[in-house]
Amino acid sequence: MRFIRYFIWLLPAYGILAFAADFSGFVLDRGTNHPIPDAIITLNDTTVRTGEDGSFRISGEASIVQARASGYHRTSMTLSRTSEPVNIVLSRFEAKALYLTVYGVGAPQLRDNALHLIDATELNALVVDLKGDAGIVPWRARTPLATKIGARNKITSIPDLTDFAARMHSRGIYLIARIVVFKDNPLALCHRELAVKTASGAIWRDREGLSWVDPFRQEVRDYNISLAEEAAQAGFDEIQFDYVRFPDAKGLRFFEESTTASREHAIKLLFEQVRKRLARYNVFISGDIFGYVCWNEDDTGIGQLIEQIAPVLDYTSPMLYPSGFEFGIPGYKNPVAHPFEIVKLSLDRARDRTHLPPSRFRPWLQAFRDYAFDHRNFDAEEIKDQILAADQFGSDGWMLWNARNQYSSAGLSLKK
């Protein structure tokens, strides 16, 4: 192996000296020393994947090489001007997370309870709204559009995003930034041309009275990707995109004709653009999908086809809440009575359809009272069954959802 050239300059992204060169090496599992195939290697904006033997070769203009792989912590290392291959070692990691809303992360009682549970139990991660279901951006985003449309004017529950990330990391917490994409009331109302409309041309509203923006519009994608880039710069480990879908209503008007093919393309295009724009930050990229997307062989009318979405993501997160399976699944007509089967069989189905390893999936699990069947509480037994299903499948952890941010240690293992 030889270097292409030896010109050295200051790399703005890192504030260190950098040089253009060819590099090669291997990515290894810290615990076993075995090679890690399909790991992502990043040198500035250039990315490659490791082969079956964990090997890589990359050329770029930087002196820091970054690496990540599903099921592991991400890492980086400083390269020296040597012709020897480098070994990059990754440590295994499974995220076990709680979710905090725009308001929950700023409410001391709710936030402190979540942090206490992370300290006391197997939990090790937080999913935090950086753009919530109502389109609110609860931190001082530099993206001008967030302020212009009023998304920044209602609440500031995270005064300093970089400081927040540093404080959470100091506690050993893996941080996931949740960004709600196409359900965006402030953007739709401020920019009518970007809104999803009814057949008559009026701005459409969902059952919550909130408006959505058009998944075909590049302006919408750019806005959300800009917020994601700020989260990556602040130090979040993962960016999770939710409501990456078309509304599940009939007779709506969009910028382009809504067909199965066009919807699927629009959703996949967002994730492809995210991956390209965020490449230099070595941040994990994940996306939420409906639970039934694991089962339905079409796009469910919303643009979510698992065979197209999952390969573009580091983690695919199906929402496997038994209460959301209103028609059950084959063999199980009462899903809330069978939380283990709902989670395990849905994940099995997703793996079989995508041919991806279990570590590429991390499901959302139900930690709230049933609303669709017998209104049972989801307590220790139900939560434990869901966790057991995810663990047996081999997913990269799991995430507990409760929109009220009300969690307990029920069903969780205490730290040893």
C-alpha positions in Angstrom: 0.0 0.0 0.0 1.3 3.5 -0.8 0.1 7.0 -0.2 -1.3 9.0 -3.1 0.3 12.3 -2.0 1.6 14.0 1.2 0.0 17.4 1.0 -1.1 18.3 4.6 -3.7 20.9 5.7 -6.0 21.8 8.5 -9.3 19.8 8.4 -12.1 22.2 9.6 -14.4 19.4 10.7 -11.9 18.2 13.4 -9.5 21.1 13.8 -6.5 18.9 13.1 -3.9 18.3 10.4 -5.1 16.1 7.6 -3.6 14.5 4.5 -4.8 12.7 1.4 -3.9 9.0 1.3 -5.0 5.4 0.8 -5.7 3.4 4.0 -6.5 -0.2 4.6 -7.2 -2.4 7.5 -9.7 -4.6 9.4 -12.6 -4.1 11.7 -12.7 -6.5 14.6 -15.0 -7.4 17.5 -13.3 -6.3 20.7 -14.6 -9.3 22.7 -13.9 -12.1 20.2 -11.3 -10.5 17.9 -13.4 -11.9 15.0 -13.8 -9.8 11.9 -17.0 -7.7 11.5 -18.4 -7.8 8.0 -20.5 -5.0 6.5 -19.2 -2.4 9.0 -19.2 1.2 7.7 -15.9 3.0 7.4 -15.9 6.8 7.0 -13.1 9.1 5.9 -14.5 12.6 5.8 -17.4 12.2 3.3 -16.2 8.9 1.8 -17.7 5.6 3.1 -17.0 2.0 2.3 -18.1 -1.3 3.9 -16.0 -4.1 5.1 -15.9 -7.4 3.4 -16.7 -10.8 4.9 -13.2 -10.9 6.4 -13.7 -7.4 8.0 -11.2 -5.8 5.6 -11.5 -2.4 4.0 -9.6 0.0 1.8 -10.5 3.7 1.6 -9.0 6.8 0.1 -9.8 10.3 1.4 -8.6 13.6 2.7 -8.6 13.3 6.5 -6.5 11.9 9.3 -9.4 10.5 11.3 -11.1 7.3 10.2 -14.5 6.5 11.7 -16.3 3.2 11.9 -19.6 1.8 13.0 -21.6 -1.4 12.7 -25.1 -2.4 13.8 -24.9 -4.0 17.2 -21.8 -2.1 18.2 -20.7 1.3 19.5 -19.3 3.6 16.9 -15.7 4.7 17.2 -12.9 6.7 15.5 -9.2 6.7 15.4 -6.4 9.0 14.3 -4.4 7.7 11.4 -0.6 8.1 11.1 1.3 8.3 7.8 2.3 4.7 7.8 1.9 2.0 5.2 0.8 -0.6 7.7 -2.9 -1.7 7.8 -4.9 -0.6 10.8 -7.1 -2.6 13.1 -10.3 -0.9 14.2 -11.9 -2.5 17.2 -15.6 -2.1 18.0 -17.4 -3.0 21.2 -20.8 -4.7 21.2 -23.8 -2.7 22.3 -27.5 -3.2 22.5 -29.6 -0.1 23.1 -32.3 -0.5 25.7 -34.2 2.8 25.7 -36.9 4.9 27.1 -38.7 7.6 25.1 -39.1 11.2 26.3 -41.3 13.7 24.5 -40.6 17.4 23.7 -42.1 18.2 27.1 -40.9 15.1 29.0 -37.2 15.9 28.5 -37.7 19.3 30.0 -39.9 18.3 33.0 -37.5 17.5 35.9 -39.7 14.9 37.5 -40.2 12.9 34.3 -36.6 13.3 33.1 -35.1 12.5 36.5 -37.3 9.4 36.8 -36.1 8.2 33.4 -32.5 8.8 34.4 -33.0 7.0 37.7 -34.4 3.9 35.9 -31.4 4.0 33.6 -29.1 4.0 36.6 -30.9 1.2 38.3 -31.9 -1.2 35.6 -30.7 -2.7 32.3 -31.8 0.5 30.4 -28.9 2.3 28.8 -30.3 4.7 26.2 -32.7 7.6 25.7 -34.9 8.4 22.7 -35.5 12.2 22.8 -37.8 14.3 20.7 -35.8 16.9 18.8 -38.8 17.5 16.5 -42.0 16.2 18.0 -45.4 15.1 16.7 -46.7 18.6 16.6 -43.6 19.8 14.7 -42.1 21.6 17.7 -38.3 21.9 17.9 -37.5 22.2 21.6 -33.9 23.4 21.3 -32.1 26.4 19.8 -31.8 25.0 16.3 -29.6 27.1 13.9 -31.8 26.0 10.9 -33.5 29.3 10.0 -36.8 27.6 8.9 -37.4 26.3 12.4 -37.7 29.8 13.7 -39.5 31.2 10.7 -42.4 28.8 10.9 -42.8 29.1 14.7 -41.5 25.6 15.5 -38.9 27.1 17.8 -41.2 29.6 19.6 -43.3 27.4 21.9 -40.9 25.6 24.2 -37.2 25.2 24.9 -36.8 22.0 26.9 -33.1 21.5 25.9 -31.3 24.9 26.3 -28.0 23.6 24.9 -28.1 20.5 22.7 -24.3 19.9 22.8 -24.2 20.3 26.6 -27.2 18.0 26.9 -25.5 15.3 24.8 -22.3 15.6 26.8 -24.1 15.3 30.1 -25.9 12.2 29.0 -22.8 10.6 27.6 -21.0 11.3 30.9 -23.6 9.0 32.5 -23.0 6.3 29.9 -26.3 6.9 28.0 -26.6 6.2 24.3 -28.6 9.1 22.8 -31.1 8.8 20.0 -32.6 11.9 18.4 -36.2 11.4 17.2 -37.3 13.6 14.4 -40.9 13.5 13.2 -40.8 14.2 9.5 -44.0 14.5 7.4 -46.4 15.2 10.2 -45.5 18.9 10.6 -48.2 21.4 11.5 -46.0 24.5 11.7 -44.4 23.9 8.3 -47.7 23.0 6.6 -49.5 26.1 7.9 -46.6 28.5 7.2 -45.9 27.2 3.7 -49.2 26.1 2.2 -47.5 25.0 -1.0 -45.8 22.2 1.0 -48.9 21.0 2.8 -50.8 17.8 2.0 -54.2 18.9 0.7 -57.7 17.6 0.3 -59.4 17.1 -3.1 -60.8 20.6 -2.8 -57.4 22.1 -2.2 -57.8 22.8 1.5 -55.0 21.9 3.9 -55.7 18.4 5.2 -55.8 17.7 8.9 -55.5 14.3 10.6 -57.6 13.0 13.5 -55.6 15.1 15.9 -56.3 18.3 13.9 -52.7 18.4 12.7 -51.5 19.1 9.2 -48.9 17.2 7.2 -46.3 18.1 4.6 -45.9 16.6 1.2 -43.3 13.7 1.1 -42.6 14.5 -2.5 -41.2 18.0 -1.8 -37.4 18.4 -1.6 -37.8 21.4 0.7 -39.4 19.2 3.3 -36.6 16.7 3.1 -34.0 19.5 3.3 -35.5 20.9 6.5 -35.6 17.7 8.4 -32.1 16.6 7.2 -30.7 20.0 8.4 -32.2 19.4 11.9 -30.7 15.9 11.9 -27.3 17.3 10.9 -27.4 19.6 13.9 -28.2 16.7 16.2 -25.3 14.7 14.7 -22.9 17.7 15.2 -24.1 18.0 18.8 -23.0 14.4 19.5 -26.1 12.3 19.3 -25.3 8.7 18.6 -28.3 8.0 16.4 -30.9 9.9 14.4 -34.3 8.2 14.3 -36.8 9.4 11.8 -40.5 8.8 12.5 -43.7 9.5 10.5 -41.6 8.8 7.4 -44.8 7.9 5.5 -47.7 9.2 3.6 -51.0 9.9 5.5 -53.3 6.9 5.7 -56.2 8.7 4.2 -57.9 8.6 0.8 -58.4 11.3 -1.8 -55.5 13.6 -0.9 -53.6 15.8 -3.2 -49.8 15.8 -3.5 -47.1 17.6 -5.5 -46.8 14.4 -7.6 -49.2 11.6 -8.4 -49.4 9.2 -5.5 -48.9 5.7 -6.7 -47.3 2.7 -5.0 -44.1 3.2 -6.9 -43.9 6.9 -6.3 -44.7 6.6 -2.6 -42.0 4.0 -2.1 -39.5 6.0 -4.0 -40.2 9.2 -2.0 -39.6 7.4 1.3 -36.5 5.6 0.2 -35.1 8.8 -1.3 -35.3 10.6 2.1 -33.2 7.9 3.7 -30.7 7.9 0.9 -30.3 11.7 1.2 -30.0 11.4 5.0 -27.2 8.8 4.6 -25.3 10.9 2.2 -25.6 14.2 4.1 -24.8 12.7 7.5 -22.0 10.4 6.3 -19.1 12.5 7.8 -20.6 12.3 11.3 -20.5 8.5 11.5 -24.0 8.6 13.2 -26.4 5.7 13.2 -29.5 6.2 11.1 -32.8 4.5 12.0 -36.4 4.7 10.9 -39.7 3.8 12.5 -42.3 1.8 10.6 -45.8 0.5 11.3 -45.9 -3.0 12.8 -48.0 -4.3 10.0 -45.3 -3.3 7.5 -43.5 -6.4 8.6 -46.5 -8.4 7.3 -48.0 -6.5 4.4 -46.5 -7.2 1.0 -47.5 -3.9 -0.5 -46.6 -0.4 0.8 -49.6 -0.4 3.1 -50.7 2.7 1.1 -48.2 4.9 2.9 -44.9 4.3 1.1 -43.4 1.9 3.6 -42.2 -1.3 2.0 -39.8 -3.1 4.3 -37.6 -4.6 1.5 -36.8 -1.1 0.3 -36.5 0.8 3.6 -34.5 -1.6 5.8 -31.4 -2.0 3.6 -30.8 1.8 3.6 -30.9 2.0 7.4 -28.6 1.0 10.2 -31.6 0.1 12.3 -35.2 -0.5 11.3 -37.7 0.0 14.2 -41.1 -1.5 13.7 -43.7 -0.3 16.2 -44.8 -3.7 17.6 -47.3 -2.5 20.1 -49.9 -5.3 20.4 -52.6 -2.7 20.8 -51.7 -1.5 17.2 -52.4 -4.9 15.6 -56.2 -4.3 15.3 -56.7 -7.3 13.0 -54.2 -9.6 14.9 -51.7 -11.7 13.0 -52.1 -15.2 11.6 -53.0 -17.5 14.5 -53.4 -14.7 17.1 -56.6 -12.7 16.9 -56.3 -11.1 20.3 -52.8 -9.5 20.2 -52.8 -8.0 23.6 -53.1 -11.5 25.1 -50.0 -12.6 23.2 -47.4 -9.8 23.4 -44.5 -12.3 23.0 -45.8 -13.8 19.8 -46.7 -10.4 18.3 -43.1 -9.2 18.8 -41.2 -12.4 17.9 -43.2 -13.4 14.9 -43.2 -9.9 13.4 -39.5 -9.6 13.8 -39.0 -13.1 12.2 -41.2 -12.0 9.3 -39.1 -8.8 8.8 -35.8 -10.7 8.9 -37.1 -13.3 6.4 -38.3 -10.7 4.0 -35.2 -8.5 4.1 -32.6 -11.2 4.6 -30.9 -8.8 7.0 -29.3 -10.0 10.3 -31.4 -9.5 13.5 -28.9 -6.8 14.7 -30.3 -4.5 12.0 -33.7 -4.3 13.9 -34.6 -2.6 17.1 -38.4 -2.7 17.9 -40.6 -0.3 19.7 -42.4 -2.1 22.6 -45.6 -1.2 24.4 -45.3 0.4 27.8 -48.8 1.9 28.0 -52.3 0.8 28.7 -54.2 -1.0 25.9 -56.6 1.3 24.1 -58.0 -1.1 21.4 -59.1 -4.3 23.0 -59.7 -5.0 26.8 -57.9 -1.9 28.1 -55.5 -4.0 30.2 -52.5 -2.4 31.8 -49.1 -3.4 30.2 -47.2 -4.1 33.4 -44.3 -6.4 34.3 -45.6 -9.5 32.6 -46.5 -7.9 29.3 -43.3 -5.8 29.2 -41.1 -8.8 30.1 -42.7 -11.0 27.4 -42.0 -8.3 24.8 -38.4 -7.9 25.9 -37.9 -11.7 25.9 -39.2 -11.9 22.3 -36.8 -9.2 21.1 -33.9 -10.8 23.0 -34.7 -14.3 21.6 -34.9 -12.8 18.1 -31.5 -11.2 18.6 -32.5 -7.6 17.8 -30.1 -4.8 18.7 -32.0 -4.1 21.9 -35.5 -2.5 22.1 -37.3 0.8 23.0 -40.2 1.4 25.4 -42.9 3.8 24.3 -45.1 5.7 26.7 -46.4 9.0 25.3 -47.0 10.2 28.9 -43.3 9.6 29.8 -44.5 7.5 32.7 -42.2 4.5 33.3 -41.4 2.1 36.1 -39.0 -0.8 36.7 -41.8 -3.2 36.0 -40.5 -6.0 33.7 -37.0 -4.7 33.7 -33.9 -6.4 35.0 -32.0 -4.6 37.7 -28.3 -3.7 37.1 -26.0 -6.4 38.5 
